[in-house]
């Protein structure tokens, strides 16, 4: 079974458009199968951690929590949040993502 094509990929620069972290920007680190993404430096939560080999003292750590993909917009080359479209590239005959705002191809 083939997975659904998403408008966001790992490594994209995105902006949060709604919620507590509205307006923050970051890079997508992880996508999961539930339609959520972990974005670098966005949606930070405090987690109580027991002592372990990596962190012998334990304590409270700050880490990124997943955020729903519907709350994210991709940032195009000009630095503007934009919707994503797909079109066929004439040269390679493959589907590419492009910015609906500026029309440029997003890599």
TIFI-614851 format. One record per atom (N, C-alpha, C): residue number from 0; atom name; z, y, x. Coordinates in pm, 1 decimal, always signed. Example, Ala and Ser with C-alpha at 12.3 -4.5 7.8 and 13.67 -1.06 7.14 Angstrom:
2
<r 0,N,<+780.0,-569.0,+1319.0>> <r 0,CA,<+780.0,-450.0,+1230.0>> <r 0,C,<+780.0,-330.0,+1320.0>> <r 1,N,<+708.0,-225.0,+1285.0>> <r 1,CA,<+714.0,-106.0,+1367.0>> <r 1,C,<+787.0,+3.0,+1290.0>> 
***
This chain:
107
<r 0,N,<+0.0,-118.8,+84.0>> <r 0,CA,<+0.0,+0.0,+0.0>> <r 0,C,<+0.0,+124.5,+88.0>> <r 1,N,<-91.1,+214.6,+58.9>> <r 1,CA,<-104.0,+336.4,+138.3>> <r 1,C,<-10.6,+444.1,+85.5>> <r 2,N,<+55.2,+515.8,+176.5>> <r 2,CA,<+147.0,+620.0,+134.3>> <r 2,C,<+69.4,+745.5,+94.1>> <r 3,N,<+131.6,+826.4,+10.4>> <r 3,CA,<+70.6,+949.0,-39.0>> <r 3,C,<+58.8,+1050.8,+74.0>> <r 4,N,<-54.0,+1123.1,+78.3>> <r 4,CA,<-70.7,+1226.9,+179.3>> <r 4,C,<+13.8,+1347.1,+141.7>> <r 5,N,<+89.8,+1396.0,+237.7>> <r 5,CA,<+180.0,+1508.0,+214.8>> <r 5,C,<+121.2,+1635.9,+271.9>> <r 6,N,<+167.8,+1750.9,+222.3>> <r 6,CA,<+120.7,+1878.8,+274.2>> <r 6,C,<+191.9,+1917.5,+403.0>> <r 7,N,<+298.4,+1843.6,+436.7>> <r 7,CA,<+375.5,+1872.6,+557.4>> <r 7,C,<+375.2,+1751.0,+648.0>> <r 8,N,<+363.6,+1773.5,+777.8>> <r 8,CA,<+366.7,+1666.5,+877.1>> <r 8,C,<+477.4,+1693.1,+978.0>> <r 9,N,<+515.4,+1589.1,+1048.7>> <r 9,CA,<+612.5,+1603.1,+1156.8>> <r 9,C,<+553.6,+1697.4,+1262.1>> <r 10,N,<+633.9,+1793.9,+1306.9>> <r 10,CA,<+588.0,+1889.3,+1407.4>> <r 10,C,<+538.9,+2021.0,+1350.0>> <r 11,N,<+519.4,+2030.0,+1217.9>> <r 11,CA,<+474.8,+2154.9,+1155.6>> <r 11,C,<+585.3,+2260.0,+1159.7>> <r 12,N,<+545.3,+2386.2,+1170.2>> <r 12,CA,<+638.7,+2496.5,+1153.4>> <r 12,C,<+642.0,+2529.9,+1005.7>> <r 13,N,<+762.3,+2533.9,+948.3>> <r 13,CA,<+775.9,+2555.5,+804.8>> <r 13,C,<+878.1,+2665.1,+775.6>> <r 14,N,<+872.2,+2718.2,+652.7>> <r 14,CA,<+968.3,+2816.2,+605.0>> <r 14,C,<+1030.5,+2762.8,+476.8>> <r 15,N,<+1161.5,+2783.0,+462.3>> <r 15,CA,<+1231.1,+2742.6,+340.6>> <r 15,C,<+1208.5,+2852.0,+236.5>> <r 16,N,<+1160.9,+2812.5,+117.6>> <r 16,CA,<+1125.6,+2911.8,+16.1>> <r 16,C,<+1231.3,+2926.9,-92.4>> <r 17,N,<+1328.3,+2835.9,-99.5>> <r 17,CA,<+1432.7,+2847.3,-200.3>> <r 17,C,<+1558.4,+2775.9,-154.2>> <r 18,N,<+1669.6,+2810.5,-214.0>> <r 18,CA,<+1795.6,+2746.4,-179.5>> <r 18,C,<+1880.3,+2831.3,-87.3>> <r 19,N,<+1987.0,+2770.9,-36.8>> <r 19,CA,<+2082.9,+2841.9,+46.6>> <r 19,C,<+2021.7,+2888.9,+178.4>> <r 20,N,<+1925.7,+2814.0,+231.7>> <r 20,CA,<+1862.5,+2847.1,+360.3>> <r 20,C,<+1732.7,+2924.8,+343.1>> <r 21,N,<+1713.8,+2991.4,+229.4>> <r 21,CA,<+1589.2,+3061.9,+199.5>> <r 21,C,<+1553.3,+3161.3,+309.6>> <r 22,N,<+1426.1,+3158.2,+352.2>> <r 22,CA,<+1376.4,+3250.6,+453.2>> <r 22,C,<+1384.7,+3198.4,+595.5>> <r 23,N,<+1461.2,+3091.5,+618.5>> <r 23,CA,<+1474.0,+3038.8,+753.6>> <r 23,C,<+1349.6,+2958.2,+790.5>> <r 24,N,<+1317.1,+2960.8,+920.1>> <r 24,CA,<+1200.8,+2888.9,+969.9>> <r 24,C,<+1243.4,+2788.2,+1074.3>> <r 25,N,<+1165.3,+2682.8,+1088.3>> <r 25,CA,<+1193.2,+2581.7,+1188.9>> <r 25,C,<+1081.6,+2479.4,+1197.3>> <r 26,N,<+1099.4,+2385.8,+1286.9>> <r 26,CA,<+1001.3,+2280.6,+1311.6>> <r 26,C,<+1048.5,+2152.1,+1244.8>> <r 27,N,<+957.2,+2080.2,+1178.6>> <r 27,CA,<+991.9,+1955.1,+1111.2>> <r 27,C,<+1016.5,+1848.2,+1217.2>> <r 28,N,<+1137.6,+1789.1,+1214.8>> <r 28,CA,<+1173.9,+1685.4,+1310.9>> <r 28,C,<+1148.1,+1546.1,+1255.4>> <r 29,N,<+1184.2,+1523.6,+1128.1>> <r 29,CA,<+1176.0,+1390.2,+1068.1>> <r 29,C,<+1131.8,+1402.8,+922.7>> <r 30,N,<+1043.3,+1313.5,+878.0>> <r 30,CA,<+1008.6,+1299.3,+736.6>> <r 30,C,<+1059.0,+1163.5,+691.6>> <r 31,N,<+1117.0,+1155.9,+570.9>> <r 31,CA,<+1160.0,+1024.9,+521.7>> <r 31,C,<+1079.0,+984.9,+398.7>> <r 32,N,<+1101.3,+864.2,+350.1>> <r 32,CA,<+1021.7,+810.3,+240.3>> <r 32,C,<+1061.7,+867.0,+104.7>> <r 33,N,<+1169.4,+942.6,+98.4>> <r 33,CA,<+1217.3,+997.4,-28.5>> <r 33,C,<+1167.6,+1139.4,-52.9>> <r 34,N,<+1072.8,+1187.0,+26.4>> <r 34,CA,<+1019.6,+1321.2,+7.1>> <r 34,C,<+1109.5,+1430.0,+61.0>> <r 35,N,<+1180.8,+1401.1,+169.6>> <r 35,CA,<+1269.7,+1498.0,+230.3>> <r 35,C,<+1235.0,+1511.1,+378.3>> <r 36,N,<+1274.3,+1622.3,+437.7>> <r 36,CA,<+1247.4,+1646.3,+579.2>> <r 36,C,<+1371.4,+1705.7,+644.5>> <r 37,N,<+1387.1,+1677.8,+772.3>> <r 37,CA,<+1491.1,+1743.2,+851.1>> <r 37,C,<+1420.8,+1849.2,+935.0>> <r 38,N,<+1464.9,+1973.9,+918.7>> <r 38,CA,<+1403.0,+2087.4,+986.8>> <r 38,C,<+1501.7,+2141.7,+1089.2>> <r 39,N,<+1450.9,+2168.5,+1208.8>> <r 39,CA,<+1533.6,+2213.4,+1321.2>> <r 39,C,<+1606.0,+2343.9,+1287.7>> <r 40,N,<+1740.5,+2341.0,+1290.9>> <r 40,CA,<+1822.0,+2459.8,+1272.0>> <r 40,C,<+1835.2,+2509.5,+1128.8>> <r 41,N,<+1789.0,+2430.9,+1030.7>> <r 41,CA,<+1791.4,+2472.4,+890.8>> <r 41,C,<+1876.9,+2375.0,+810.3>> <r 42,N,<+1948.3,+2425.9,+708.7>> <r 42,CA,<+2031.9,+2345.3,+619.6>> <r 42,C,<+2141.4,+2273.6,+698.5>> <r 43,N,<+2214.3,+2350.9,+779.4>> <r 43,CA,<+2320.1,+2295.2,+863.7>> <r 43,C,<+2442.6,+2259.3,+779.3>> <r 44,N,<+2502.0,+2143.1,+809.0>> <r 44,CA,<+2623.2,+2098.2,+740.0>> <r 44,C,<+2726.7,+2059.2,+845.0>> <r 45,N,<+2854.3,+2065.9,+805.5>> <r 45,CA,<+2962.7,+2023.0,+893.3>> <r 45,C,<+2991.9,+1876.7,+865.7>> <r 46,N,<+3000.9,+1797.1,+971.4>> <r 46,CA,<+3027.8,+1654.1,+956.1>> <r 46,C,<+3149.1,+1618.6,+1040.4>> <r 47,N,<+3245.7,+1552.4,+978.4>> <r 47,CA,<+3362.6,+1505.1,+1051.2>> <r 47,C,<+3325.7,+1375.0,+1120.3>> <r 48,N,<+3341.4,+1370.3,+1253.1>> <r 48,CA,<+3297.6,+1254.2,+1328.8>> <r 48,C,<+3415.3,+1191.9,+1402.9>> <r 49,N,<+3426.1,+1059.1,+1389.7>> <r 49,CA,<+3529.1,+986.3,+1462.6>> <r 49,C,<+3491.7,+981.3,+1610.6>> <r 50,N,<+3588.2,+964.9,+1698.3>> <r 50,CA,<+3556.1,+952.1,+1841.1>> <r 50,C,<+3468.5,+829.1,+1866.5>> <r 51,N,<+3370.7,+846.7,+1954.6>> <r 51,CA,<+3284.0,+735.0,+1994.8>> <r 51,C,<+3245.0,+754.0,+2140.8>> <r 52,N,<+3157.5,+669.8,+2190.8>> <r 52,CA,<+3120.3,+674.9,+2332.1>> <r 52,C,<+3051.3,+807.3,+2367.6>> <r 53,N,<+2966.2,+858.9,+2278.4>> <r 53,CA,<+2895.6,+983.7,+2305.7>> <r 53,C,<+2987.9,+1104.7,+2294.6>> <r 54,N,<+3080.0,+1100.4,+2199.8>> <r 54,CA,<+3169.2,+1212.3,+2173.7>> <r 54,C,<+3313.6,+1160.3,+2172.2>> <r 55,N,<+3377.8,+1147.9,+2289.6>> <r 55,CA,<+3509.4,+1084.7,+2296.9>> <r 55,C,<+3619.7,+1157.0,+2219.0>> <r 56,N,<+3606.5,+1289.2,+2201.5>> <r 56,CA,<+3709.5,+1363.3,+2128.6>> <r 56,C,<+3690.0,+1356.9,+1977.7>> <r 57,N,<+3566.4,+1335.7,+1931.1>> <r 57,CA,<+3539.7,+1340.6,+1787.6>> <r 57,C,<+3542.7,+1484.4,+1740.1>> <r 58,N,<+3580.9,+1506.7,+1614.9>> <r 58,CA,<+3593.4,+1642.4,+1562.1>> <r 58,C,<+3484.7,+1674.6,+1461.3>> <r 59,N,<+3466.5,+1803.4,+1438.2>> <r 59,CA,<+3368.9,+1850.6,+1339.8>> <r 59,C,<+3244.3,+1894.9,+1414.7>> <r 60,N,<+3129.2,+1838.1,+1374.8>> <r 60,CA,<+3002.6,+1875.5,+1437.7>> <r 60,C,<+2911.6,+1937.7,+1333.4>> <r 61,N,<+2819.4,+2020.3,+1379.1>> <r 61,CA,<+2718.4,+2079.8,+1292.7>> <r 61,C,<+2589.7,+2001.1,+1310.0>> <r 62,N,<+2525.8,+1961.6,+1199.3>> <r 62,CA,<+2397.7,+1892.1,+1209.2>> <r 62,C,<+2309.4,+1929.6,+1091.6>> <r 63,N,<+2178.4,+1906.0,+1107.9>> <r 63,CA,<+2082.7,+1938.1,+1003.2>> <r 63,C,<+2087.5,+1831.7,+894.3>> <r 64,N,<+2081.7,+1875.2,+769.5>> <r 64,CA,<+2074.5,+1783.6,+656.4>> <r 64,C,<+1931.0,+1785.5,+603.2>> <r 65,N,<+1887.2,+1677.8,+538.1>> <r 65,CA,<+1751.0,+1675.5,+483.1>> <r 65,C,<+1732.9,+1780.8,+374.0>> <r 66,N,<+1610.3,+1830.3,+361.6>> <r 66,CA,<+1575.7,+1928.5,+259.3>> <r 66,C,<+1449.2,+1879.9,+190.1>> <r 67,N,<+1439.2,+1900.4,+59.9>> <r 67,CA,<+1326.0,+1850.2,-17.0>> <r 67,C,<+1196.4,+1919.6,+25.2>> <r 68,N,<+1085.0,+1843.2,+30.0>> <r 68,CA,<+956.9,+1898.1,+72.7>> <r 68,C,<+906.4,+2007.8,-20.7>> <r 69,N,<+947.8,+2003.5,-147.9>> <r 69,CA,<+902.9,+2105.9,-242.6>> <r 69,C,<+964.3,+2242.2,-211.6>> <r 70,N,<+1067.2,+2246.2,-128.2>> <r 70,CA,<+1131.7,+2372.4,-91.3>> <r 70,C,<+1078.2,+2427.6,+40.3>> <r 71,N,<+971.7,+2368.5,+94.0>> <r 71,CA,<+916.4,+2410.0,+222.7>> <r 71,C,<+771.3,+2452.3,+208.3>> <r 72,N,<+732.0,+2553.2,+286.5>> <r 72,CA,<+591.9,+2593.5,+296.6>> <r 72,C,<+553.2,+2595.1,+443.7>> <r 73,N,<+432.2,+2551.4,+472.8>> <r 73,CA,<+380.8,+2550.1,+609.7>> <r 73,C,<+348.2,+2692.6,+651.6>> <r 74,N,<+373.5,+2723.0,+779.4>> <r 74,CA,<+340.8,+2854.5,+834.1>> <r 74,C,<+208.4,+2842.9,+909.3>> <r 75,N,<+112.6,+2930.8,+874.4>> <r 75,CA,<-18.6,+2925.5,+939.7>> <r 75,C,<-14.6,+2997.2,+1074.6>> <r 76,N,<-128.0,+3006.0,+1141.1>> <r 76,CA,<-135.9,+3064.9,+1274.6>> <r 76,C,<-94.4,+3210.9,+1280.6>> <r 77,N,<-108.4,+3283.4,+1169.9>> <r 77,CA,<-71.5,+3424.9,+1165.8>> <r 77,C,<+76.9,+3444.9,+1138.2>> <r 78,N,<+149.5,+3335.8,+1112.7>> <r 78,CA,<+292.9,+3345.9,+1088.0>> <r 78,C,<+329.8,+3366.9,+942.7>> <r 79,N,<+235.3,+3343.8,+852.0>> <r 79,CA,<+261.1,+3360.9,+709.2>> <r 79,C,<+280.7,+3226.0,+640.7>> <r 80,N,<+376.3,+3216.6,+547.3>> <r 80,CA,<+389.3,+3092.5,+470.8>> <r 80,C,<+269.6,+3079.4,+377.2>> <r 81,N,<+215.2,+2959.4,+365.7>> <r 81,CA,<+93.4,+2940.4,+288.7>> <r 81,C,<+91.3,+2805.1,+220.5>> <r 82,N,<+11.7,+2795.1,+115.2>> <r 82,CA,<-13.4,+2665.4,+54.6>> <r 82,C,<-118.9,+2593.9,+137.8>> <r 83,N,<-125.5,+2462.2,+122.8>> <r 83,CA,<-216.7,+2381.1,+202.9>> <r 83,C,<-323.7,+2320.5,+114.1>> <r 84,N,<-447.4,+2324.5,+161.7>> <r 84,CA,<-558.3,+2256.9,+94.3>> <r 84,C,<-620.0,+2157.4,+189.6>> <r 85,N,<-706.6,+2072.9,+136.4>> <r 85,CA,<-778.8,+1976.7,+220.3>> <r 85,C,<-927.8,+1993.5,+195.4>> <r 86,N,<-1004.3,+1985.7,+302.6>> <r 86,CA,<-1150.1,+1991.2,+291.2>> <r 86,C,<-1211.4,+1904.9,+399.7>> <r 87,N,<-1338.1,+1873.7,+384.1>> <r 87,CA,<-1408.3,+1788.7,+479.3>> <r 87,C,<-1460.6,+1875.6,+594.1>> <r 88,N,<-1430.4,+1836.8,+716.0>> <r 88,CA,<-1479.9,+1908.0,+833.7>> <r 88,C,<-1625.0,+1868.9,+856.2>> <r 89,N,<-1713.7,+1968.6,+871.8>> <r 89,CA,<-1857.2,+1940.7,+886.7>> <r 89,C,<-1888.1,+1865.2,+1014.8>> <r 90,N,<-1820.0,+1900.6,+1124.0>> <r 90,CA,<-1850.4,+1840.7,+1254.7>> <r 90,C,<-1805.2,+1695.4,+1263.6>> <r 91,N,<-1678.9,+1670.1,+1226.3>> <r 91,CA,<-1622.9,+1535.8,+1244.8>> <r 91,C,<-1629.4,+1449.6,+1119.8>> <r 92,N,<-1664.1,+1509.1,+1005.4>> <r 92,CA,<-1670.7,+1435.4,+879.0>> <r 92,C,<-1535.5,+1376.5,+838.9>> <r 93,N,<-1426.9,+1444.7,+878.2>> <r 93,CA,<-1292.4,+1400.6,+842.6>> <r 93,C,<-1224.3,+1508.2,+759.8>> <r 94,N,<-1123.5,+1466.7,+682.5>> <r 94,CA,<-1046.9,+1559.5,+601.6>> <r 94,C,<-950.6,+1637.2,+691.8>> <r 95,N,<-948.6,+1769.8,+676.2>> <r 95,CA,<-858.0,+1854.1,+754.0>> <r 95,C,<-776.3,+1940.4,+658.7>> <r 96,N,<-657.7,+1980.0,+703.4>> <r 96,CA,<-573.5,+2070.3,+625.1>> <r 96,C,<-610.1,+2213.8,+660.9>> <r 97,N,<-610.6,+2301.5,+560.2>> <r 97,CA,<-638.6,+2442.2,+586.9>> <r 97,C,<-544.5,+2530.6,+506.0>> <r 98,N,<-527.3,+2652.1,+552.9>> <r 98,CA,<-441.6,+2750.3,+487.7>> <r 98,C,<-516.9,+2811.2,+370.5>> <r 99,N,<-455.7,+2807.2,+252.6>> <r 99,CA,<-521.1,+2866.3,+135.5>> <r 99,C,<-518.4,+3018.6,+142.6>> <r 100,N,<-427.5,+3074.7,+221.7>> <r 100,CA,<-415.6,+3219.9,+231.7>> <r 100,C,<-521.0,+3277.3,+326.4>> <r 101,N,<-534.7,+3217.8,+445.9>> <r 101,CA,<-626.9,+3273.0,+545.0>> <r 101,C,<-754.3,+3190.2,+560.8>> <r 102,N,<-754.7,+3066.4,+516.7>> <r 102,CA,<-872.9,+2981.0,+527.4>> <r 102,C,<-885.2,+2908.9,+661.3>> <r 103,N,<-794.2,+2933.4,+755.5>> <r 103,CA,<-804.2,+2868.9,+886.3>> <r 103,C,<-750.2,+2725.2,+882.9>> <r 104,N,<-802.8,+2642.3,+970.4>> <r 104,CA,<-761.4,+2502.2,+978.6>> <r 104,C,<-624.7,+2493.8,+1044.9>> <r 105,N,<-537.1,+2410.5,+987.8>> <r 105,CA,<-403.7,+2389.4,+1043.2>> <r 105,C,<-402.2,+2257.6,+1116.8>> <r 106,N,<-360.1,+2261.3,+1243.3>> <r 106,CA,<-360.0,+2140.7,+1325.0>> <r 106,C,<-232.2,+2065.7,+1310.2>> 
***
